[in-house]
Amino acid sequence: MLRAGDLFLAGRQGGVVGAFLKGRRGCIGVSVYHIMRLAGTKDLTIGTARAKVVADCKPFDLIYFKASGCEPTVLAEPELGPARLANARRSRDCSISDVGDLISIVLGHADLPGPGESGTPLFQDGKVVGILSSINLNAGKGTAISARAIVRGAEGLI
């Protein structure tokens, strides 16, 4: 069963599935657009499952892809305070310092996300409130795309 936090490959690029939405015709996965732009393909592989990008929302750095056999992700609005970035490889604590369509997060310098972790789900109280889009290595801060923006970008697919 595919779920939020699973790793994927697109060409030679790797990333993380941020969430799975229940679509009109099956599962709709979401991750960050910049990985697919660098990969130069619309095809991706999650474990042994294959998927294809069906839409994007470039203003929010999002892509949406069709997949089968997923566990829909519970989404929620972010709140200021403690949160957790978690994917199939590892997880780390962080803190949400600003909320909106884009979420500002503060990370510890010793535990920054690395290459291939873009799209990692941002959790609060067991629910995904956003997905990691970028980090500033010097400041130890990052930006996540909110669950609200994810759902808005998926209109017409769900």
N, CA and C of each residue as an Amber inpcrd file, in Angstrom:
protein
   474
   0.8530000  -1.1830000   0.0000000   0.0000000   0.0000000   0.0000000
   0.8970000   1.2440000   0.0000000   0.6830000   2.1350000  -0.9520000
   1.4420000   3.3770000  -1.0340000   0.9220000   4.3720000  -0.0130000
   1.8520000   5.1650000   0.5650000   1.4220000   6.1570000   1.5640000
   2.3350000   7.3720000   1.5450000   1.8540000   8.4400000   2.1670000
   2.6480000   9.6650000   2.2950000   3.9790000   9.3270000   2.9390000
   5.0570000   9.9080000   2.3950000   6.3890000   9.6590000   2.9230000
   7.1790000   8.6350000   2.1310000   6.5050000   7.8980000   1.2240000
   7.2240000   6.9390000   0.3860000   8.1810000   7.6780000  -0.5420000
   9.3110000   7.0360000  -0.8200000  10.3080000   7.6010000  -1.7210000
   9.9630000   7.2290000  -3.1570000  10.3280000   8.1090000  -4.1010000
  10.1210000   7.7910000  -5.5080000  11.3390000   8.1830000  -6.3330000
  11.4150000   7.6160000  -7.5270000  12.4410000   7.9640000  -8.5040000
  11.7630000   8.4430000  -9.7740000  12.3330000   9.4990000 -10.3560000
  11.8860000  10.0220000 -11.6460000  13.1590000  10.2840000 -12.4400000
  13.4080000   9.4650000 -13.4470000  14.6870000   9.5650000 -14.1380000
  15.7960000   9.2890000 -13.1370000  16.7430000  10.2100000 -13.0200000
  17.8290000  10.0670000 -12.0420000  17.5770000  10.8750000 -10.7760000
  16.4040000  11.4760000 -10.6710000  16.0610000  12.3120000  -9.5150000
  15.2260000  11.5140000  -8.5160000  15.4100000  11.8090000  -7.2460000
  14.6200000  11.1740000  -6.2050000  13.8430000  12.2050000  -5.4230000
  12.7490000  11.7880000  -4.8600000  11.9270000  12.6670000  -4.0370000
  11.0340000  11.8570000  -3.1280000  10.1070000  12.5510000  -2.5020000
   9.2180000  11.9360000  -1.5270000   7.7710000  12.2880000  -1.8840000
   6.8880000  11.3140000  -1.7410000   5.4600000  11.5610000  -1.9210000
   4.9660000  12.3090000  -0.6930000   4.4160000  13.4910000  -0.9060000
   3.9450000  14.3140000   0.2000000   2.6070000  13.8860000   0.7520000
   1.7280000  13.4080000  -0.1220000   0.3810000  13.0130000   0.2980000
  -0.2790000  12.2320000  -0.8250000  -1.3140000  11.4870000  -0.4670000
  -2.1980000  10.8460000  -1.4370000  -3.6110000  11.3360000  -1.1790000
  -4.2560000  11.8180000  -2.2290000  -5.6280000  12.3030000  -2.1510000
  -6.5470000  11.2950000  -2.8260000  -7.7640000  11.2180000  -2.3490000
  -8.7370000  10.3380000  -2.9870000  -9.2850000  11.0770000  -4.1970000
  -8.9410000  10.5960000  -5.3960000  -9.3690000  11.2320000  -6.6260000
 -10.6740000  10.6600000  -7.1440000 -11.2020000  11.2890000  -8.1880000
 -12.4450000  10.8160000  -8.8060000 -12.2570000   9.4450000  -9.4180000
 -11.0490000   9.1670000  -9.8890000 -10.7710000   7.8840000 -10.5390000
  -9.5730000   7.1980000  -9.9110000  -9.5110000   7.1670000  -8.6050000
  -8.4090000   6.4930000  -7.9290000  -7.5410000   7.4480000  -7.1350000
  -6.3210000   7.0200000  -6.8830000  -5.3840000   7.7740000  -6.0470000
  -4.6940000   8.8770000  -6.8340000  -4.5640000  10.0190000  -6.1920000
  -3.7930000  11.1320000  -6.7400000  -2.6760000  11.4320000  -5.7360000
  -1.4450000  11.2230000  -6.1630000  -0.2940000  11.5370000  -5.3280000
   0.1440000  12.9610000  -5.5770000   0.8270000  13.5400000  -4.5930000
   1.3250000  14.9090000  -4.7380000   2.7630000  14.9740000  -4.2240000
   3.5690000  15.7310000  -4.9500000   4.9390000  16.0080000  -4.5290000
   5.3430000  17.3560000  -5.1150000   6.6350000  17.6490000  -5.1040000
   7.1010000  18.9580000  -5.5650000   7.4880000  18.9270000  -7.0440000
   7.1540000  19.9940000  -7.7300000   7.3770000  20.1260000  -9.1680000
   8.8630000  20.1570000  -9.5280000   9.6950000  20.7900000  -8.7030000
  11.0880000  20.9860000  -9.1170000  11.8310000  19.6690000  -9.3470000
  11.4190000  18.6030000  -8.7100000  12.0590000  17.3080000  -8.9560000
  11.7440000  16.8260000 -10.3640000  10.4870000  16.9210000 -10.7580000
  10.0920000  16.4470000 -12.0850000  10.6840000  17.3350000 -13.1770000
  10.8070000  18.6210000 -12.9120000  11.4290000  19.5280000 -13.8920000
  12.8750000  19.1010000 -14.1280000  13.5990000  18.8140000 -13.0480000
  14.9860000  18.3720000 -13.1800000  15.0840000  16.9960000 -13.8360000
  14.1080000  16.1260000 -13.5710000  14.1220000  14.7730000 -14.1250000
  13.8230000  14.7800000 -15.6190000  13.0420000  15.7540000 -16.0780000
  12.6950000  15.8290000 -17.4920000  11.7630000  14.7260000 -17.9500000
  10.9470000  14.2150000 -17.0490000  10.0210000  13.1440000 -17.3770000
   8.7110000  13.3450000 -16.6220000   7.6610000  12.6460000 -17.0530000
   6.3960000  12.6580000 -16.3270000   6.1520000  11.3130000 -15.6400000
   7.1010000  10.4080000 -15.7700000   6.9700000   9.0730000 -15.1900000
   7.7690000   8.9720000 -13.9050000   7.2030000   8.2760000 -12.9260000
   7.9160000   8.0430000 -11.6830000   7.6160000   6.6560000 -11.1620000
   8.5130000   6.1780000 -10.3090000   8.3730000   4.8490000  -9.7220000
   8.4290000   4.9790000  -8.2130000   7.4240000   4.3870000  -7.5470000
   7.3450000   4.3690000  -6.0900000   7.4540000   2.8990000  -5.6930000
   8.6080000   2.4860000  -5.2100000   8.8240000   1.0600000  -4.9550000
   8.7470000   0.3240000  -6.2830000   7.7680000  -0.5790000  -6.4210000
   7.5690000  -1.2900000  -7.6850000   6.4000000  -0.7120000  -8.4840000
   5.6920000   0.2690000  -7.9100000   4.5330000   0.8720000  -8.5830000
   4.9800000   1.9870000  -9.5260000   4.3210000   2.0670000 -10.6540000
   4.5980000   3.1250000 -11.6210000   3.4680000   4.1410000 -11.5820000
   3.8270000   5.3990000 -11.8150000   2.8390000   6.4800000 -11.8000000
   3.1960000   7.4840000 -12.8910000   2.2240000   8.3250000 -13.2420000
   2.4330000   9.3270000 -14.2790000   1.8270000  10.6510000 -13.8280000
   2.5890000  11.7280000 -14.0270000   2.1100000  13.0670000 -13.6860000
   0.9210000  13.4050000 -14.5700000  -0.1730000  13.8920000 -13.9360000
  -1.3750000  14.2600000 -14.6820000  -1.6780000  15.7550000 -14.6010000
  -1.0350000  16.4630000 -13.6670000  -1.2720000  17.9050000 -13.5340000
  -0.1500000  18.5170000 -12.7030000  -0.0410000  19.8430000 -12.8030000
   0.9110000  20.5390000 -11.9510000   0.3090000  21.8650000 -11.4990000
   0.9060000  22.4100000 -10.4850000   0.5570000  23.7260000  -9.9610000
   1.8890000  24.4300000  -9.7110000   2.4830000  24.9390000 -10.7940000
   3.8260000  25.5180000 -10.7260000   3.9510000  26.6650000  -9.7310000
   2.9150000  27.5250000  -9.5660000   3.0740000  28.6120000  -8.5880000
   3.3580000  28.1110000  -7.1730000   2.8910000  26.8960000  -6.8520000
   3.1480000  26.3210000  -5.5320000   4.1390000  25.1620000  -5.5920000
   4.8260000  24.9690000  -6.7360000   5.8540000  23.9330000  -6.8620000
   5.2810000  22.5360000  -6.6290000   4.0790000  22.2700000  -7.1540000
   3.4160000  20.9860000  -6.9280000   3.1900000  20.2170000  -8.2240000
   3.2600000  18.8970000  -8.1330000   2.8200000  18.0080000  -9.2110000
   1.8360000  17.0100000  -8.6090000   0.9450000  16.5380000  -9.4710000
  -0.0470000  15.5360000  -9.0940000   0.0880000  14.3640000 -10.0570000
   0.0560000  13.1490000  -9.5100000   0.2220000  11.9690000 -10.3480000
  -0.7890000  10.9030000  -9.9620000  -1.1660000  10.0820000 -10.9620000
  -2.0810000   8.9700000 -10.7280000  -1.2860000   7.7630000 -10.2790000
  -1.8110000   7.0950000  -9.2720000  -1.2040000   5.8670000  -8.7610000
  -2.3330000   4.9590000  -8.3050000  -2.0300000   3.7050000  -8.1080000
  -3.0640000   2.8040000  -7.5960000  -2.5660000   2.1430000  -6.3220000
  -3.5250000   1.7770000  -5.4780000  -3.2030000   1.1090000  -4.2250000
  -2.6230000   2.0160000  -3.1680000  -3.2660000   3.1700000  -2.9460000
  -2.7230000   4.1100000  -1.9560000  -3.5970000   4.1810000  -0.7100000
  -2.9890000   4.6730000   0.3350000  -3.6950000   4.9930000   1.5670000
  -3.9020000   6.5100000   1.5790000  -5.1720000   6.9860000   1.4620000
  -5.3970000   8.4390000   1.4560000  -4.8370000   9.0960000   2.7180000
  -4.2650000  10.2640000   2.5450000  -3.6100000  11.0020000   3.6230000
  -4.6030000  11.9160000   4.3210000  -4.5750000  11.9310000   5.6370000
  -5.4060000  12.8620000   6.3970000  -4.6750000  14.1990000   6.4320000
  -5.3110000  15.2430000   5.9100000  -4.7250000  16.5790000   5.8570000
  -5.3550000  17.4740000   6.9070000  -4.6180000  18.4730000   7.3500000
  -5.1300000  19.4190000   8.3530000  -4.4550000  20.7720000   8.1550000
  -5.0150000  21.7800000   8.7860000  -4.4330000  23.1190000   8.7630000
  -3.2500000  23.1740000   9.7350000  -2.1600000  23.8270000   9.3380000
  -1.0010000  23.9280000  10.2350000  -1.2470000  24.9170000  11.3680000
  -0.5640000  24.6920000  12.4680000  -0.6120000  25.5970000  13.6170000
   0.8210000  25.9270000  14.0250000   1.0130000  27.0860000  14.6110000
   2.3310000  27.4420000  15.1200000   2.7520000  26.4330000  16.1810000
   4.0160000  26.0490000  16.1740000   4.5120000  25.1490000  17.2080000
   5.1970000  23.9190000  16.6510000   5.3500000  22.8980000  17.5050000
   6.1000000  21.6980000  17.1330000   5.4690000  20.9610000  15.9580000
   6.3330000  20.3650000  15.1350000   5.9020000  19.5650000  13.9920000
   6.9900000  18.5250000  13.7270000   6.7420000  17.6700000  12.7470000
   7.7090000  16.6200000  12.4280000   7.7170000  16.3870000  10.9250000
   8.9190000  16.4060000  10.3350000   9.1030000  16.0150000   8.9430000
   9.4320000  14.5240000   8.9560000   8.6780000  13.7210000   8.2100000
   8.9090000  12.2740000   8.2460000   8.6920000  11.6620000   6.8700000
   9.6730000  10.8430000   6.4560000   9.5360000  10.0760000   5.2220000
  10.0290000   8.6570000   5.4830000  10.0400000   7.8300000   4.4600000
  10.4210000   6.4230000   4.6280000  11.8760000   6.2510000   5.0490000
  12.7040000   7.2570000   4.8200000  14.1260000   7.1680000   5.1650000
  14.3960000   7.5980000   6.5990000  13.8110000   8.7330000   7.0140000
  14.0570000   9.2360000   8.3710000  13.0400000  10.3040000   8.7380000
  13.0660000  10.6880000  10.0110000  12.1890000  11.7650000  10.4730000
  12.9880000  12.6850000  11.3890000  12.4930000  13.9160000  11.5280000
  13.1700000  14.9070000  12.3740000  12.1400000  15.8830000  12.8990000
  12.3990000  16.3670000  14.1000000  11.5370000  17.3780000  14.7040000
  11.8610000  18.7380000  14.1120000  10.8550000  19.5880000  14.0680000
  11.0240000  20.9640000  13.6130000   9.9420000  21.7980000  14.2840000
   9.8610000  23.0530000  13.9230000   8.8600000  23.9400000  14.5010000
   8.2890000  24.8280000  13.4030000   6.9890000  25.0030000  13.4160000
   6.3330000  25.8920000  12.4600000   6.3330000  27.2900000  13.0520000
   6.9180000  28.2390000  12.2960000   7.0440000  29.6110000  12.8020000
   6.1280000  30.6060000  12.0880000   5.5330000  30.2090000  10.9680000
   4.6200000  31.0850000  10.2420000   3.7090000  30.2060000   9.3900000
   2.4310000  30.5460000   9.3270000   1.4820000  29.7430000   8.5610000
   0.7880000  30.5900000   7.5050000   0.3510000  29.9310000   6.4670000
  -0.3340000  30.5270000   5.3270000  -0.3230000  29.4660000   4.2420000
  -0.4420000  29.8700000   2.9730000  -0.3190000  28.8920000   1.8890000
   1.0780000  28.2890000   1.8840000   2.0550000  29.1090000   2.2650000
   3.4170000  28.6180000   2.4910000   3.6790000  28.6400000   3.9880000
   4.3320000  27.6090000   4.4750000   4.6100000  27.4490000   5.9040000
   6.1010000  27.6250000   6.1270000   6.4790000  28.4390000   7.0800000
   7.8910000  28.5820000   7.4570000   8.1840000  27.6120000   8.5870000
   9.2820000  26.8550000   8.4290000   9.6610000  25.9040000   9.4660000
  11.1020000  26.1610000   9.8950000  11.3760000  25.8830000  11.1540000
  12.7150000  26.0280000  11.7180000  13.2260000  24.6230000  12.0040000
  14.4380000  24.3360000  11.4980000  15.0580000  23.0220000  11.6350000
  16.3470000  23.1500000  12.4230000  16.7690000  22.1030000  13.0570000
  18.0650000  22.1100000  13.7240000  19.1790000  21.9900000  12.6940000
  20.2370000  22.7730000  12.8360000  21.3470000  22.7390000  11.8680000
  21.9880000  21.3580000  11.7610000  21.9500000  20.5850000  12.8100000
  22.5980000  19.2760000  12.7980000  21.7490000  18.2070000  12.1060000
  20.5040000  18.5230000  11.7730000  19.6060000  17.5040000  11.2290000
  18.7920000  18.0450000  10.0520000  19.4670000  18.6630000   9.0890000
  18.7800000  19.2380000   7.9330000  18.4360000  18.1590000   6.9140000
  17.3200000  18.3210000   6.2070000  16.9990000  17.3830000   5.1230000
  18.0840000  17.4290000   4.0540000  18.2800000  16.3140000   3.3820000
  19.3030000  16.2300000   2.3520000  18.7090000  16.0860000   0.9670000
  19.5650000  15.9120000  -0.0350000  19.0840000  15.7000000  -1.4030000
  18.1300000  14.5160000  -1.4590000  17.0830000  14.6500000  -2.2340000
  16.0980000  13.5780000  -2.3630000  15.0040000  13.6080000  -1.3180000
  15.0200000  14.5930000  -0.4100000  13.9740000  14.6490000   0.6150000
  12.9160000  15.7190000   0.3430000  13.0030000  16.3800000  -0.8110000
  11.9500000  17.3350000  -1.1800000  10.6230000  16.5870000  -1.2950000
   9.5660000  17.1950000  -0.8150000   8.2490000  16.5670000  -0.8170000
   7.9110000  15.8710000   0.4860000   8.8590000  15.8010000   1.4200000
   8.6130000  15.1220000   2.6970000   7.4100000  15.7290000   3.4070000
   6.4780000  14.8830000   3.8750000   5.3110000  15.3920000   4.5950000
   5.6940000  16.0480000   5.9240000   4.9830000  17.1150000   6.2430000
   5.1260000  17.8350000   7.5080000   3.9120000  17.4820000   8.3550000
   4.1490000  16.8240000   9.5030000   3.0700000  16.3190000  10.3520000
   2.8800000  17.1500000  11.6120000   1.6220000  17.2930000  12.0030000
   1.2380000  17.7650000  13.3370000   0.0760000  16.8920000  13.7760000
   0.1450000  16.3660000  14.9860000  -0.9080000  15.5060000  15.5350000
  -1.2900000  14.3710000  14.5860000  -0.3040000  13.7880000  13.9100000
  -0.5370000  12.6450000  13.0350000  -1.1600000  12.9790000  11.6910000
  -1.3520000  14.2620000  11.3960000  -1.9630000  14.6840000  10.1330000
  -0.9520000  15.4910000   9.3310000  -1.0200000  15.3780000   7.9990000
  -0.1250000  16.1380000   7.1370000  -0.6660000  17.5590000   6.9990000
   0.1770000  18.5300000   7.3630000  -0.2220000  19.9430000   7.2710000
   0.4990000  20.6430000   6.1180000   1.4720000  19.9600000   5.5070000
   2.1920000  20.5300000   4.3820000   3.2590000  19.5680000   3.8930000
   3.9600000  19.9740000   2.8120000   5.0670000  19.1730000   2.3000000
   6.2740000  20.0820000   2.0540000   7.4480000  19.5520000   2.3600000
   8.6880000  20.3090000   2.2700000   9.0060000  20.6820000   0.8300000
   9.2590000  21.9710000   0.5980000   9.6020000  22.4570000  -0.7340000
  11.0550000  22.8840000  -0.8250000  11.5470000  23.6110000   0.1880000
  12.9230000  24.1030000   0.1220000  13.4830000  24.3290000   1.5180000
  14.8210000  24.4080000   1.5820000  15.4830000  24.7360000   2.8430000
  16.5810000  25.7520000   2.5730000  16.8930000  26.5380000   3.6000000
  18.0170000  27.4660000   3.5740000  19.0460000  26.8930000   4.5410000
  20.1040000  26.3260000   3.9810000  21.1070000  25.6480000   4.8110000
  21.7650000  26.5870000   5.8140000  22.0060000  27.8310000   5.4280000
  22.6690000  28.7800000   6.3250000  21.7970000  29.1700000   7.5030000
  20.5080000  29.3070000   7.2700000  19.6010000  29.7690000   8.3240000
  18.9620000  28.6230000   9.1020000  19.0120000  27.3930000   8.5710000
  18.3470000  26.2740000   9.2400000  16.8390000  26.4080000   9.1930000
  16.3400000  27.0390000   8.1300000  14.9010000  27.2390000   7.9670000
  14.4540000  26.6290000   6.6550000  13.1790000  26.3220000   6.5750000
  12.6340000  25.7390000   5.3590000  11.2640000  26.2830000   5.0460000
  10.7890000  25.9050000   3.8630000   9.4570000  26.2890000   3.4190000
   8.6990000  25.0240000   3.0450000   7.4600000  24.9610000   3.4840000
   6.5740000  23.8550000   3.1270000   5.3220000  24.4320000   2.4800000
   4.7130000  23.6520000   1.6100000   3.4720000  24.0370000   0.9450000
   2.3300000  23.4860000   1.7890000   1.3890000  24.3440000   2.1460000
   0.3270000  23.9480000   3.0770000  -0.6480000  22.9540000   2.4530000
  -1.3290000  22.2000000   3.3130000  -2.3620000  21.2660000   2.8840000
  -3.4630000  22.0040000   2.1250000  -3.7660000  23.2160000   2.5310000
  -4.7950000  24.0160000   1.8400000  -4.3880000  24.2680000   0.3910000
  -3.1250000  24.6300000   0.1600000  -2.6350000  24.8600000  -1.2030000
  -2.6190000  23.5530000  -2.0020000  -2.2870000  22.4490000  -1.3480000
  -2.2810000  21.1410000  -2.0150000  -3.6710000  20.8050000  -2.5350000
  -4.6800000  20.9770000  -1.6950000  -6.0510000  20.6670000  -2.0860000
  -6.5390000  21.6190000  -3.1770000  -6.2310000  22.9090000  -3.0220000
  -6.6380000  23.8930000  -4.0490000  -6.0470000  23.5500000  -5.4100000
  -4.7810000  23.1490000  -5.4420000  -4.1360000  22.8000000  -6.7070000
  -4.6860000  21.5410000  -7.3250000  -5.3330000  20.7020000  -6.5350000
  -5.8810000  19.4310000  -7.0230000  -7.3310000  19.5350000  -7.4810000
  -7.9060000  20.7370000  -7.4240000  -9.2950000  20.8890000  -7.8710000
  -9.4160000  20.3690000  -9.2980000 -10.4710000  19.6460000  -9.5650000
 -10.6540000  19.0130000 -10.8590000 -10.1340000  17.5920000 -10.8970000
  -9.2810000  17.2500000  -9.9430000  -8.7600000  15.8770000  -9.8690000
  -9.4220000  15.0860000  -8.7450000  -9.8800000  15.8110000  -7.7100000
 -10.4940000  15.1250000  -6.5590000 -11.9740000  15.4470000  -6.4690000
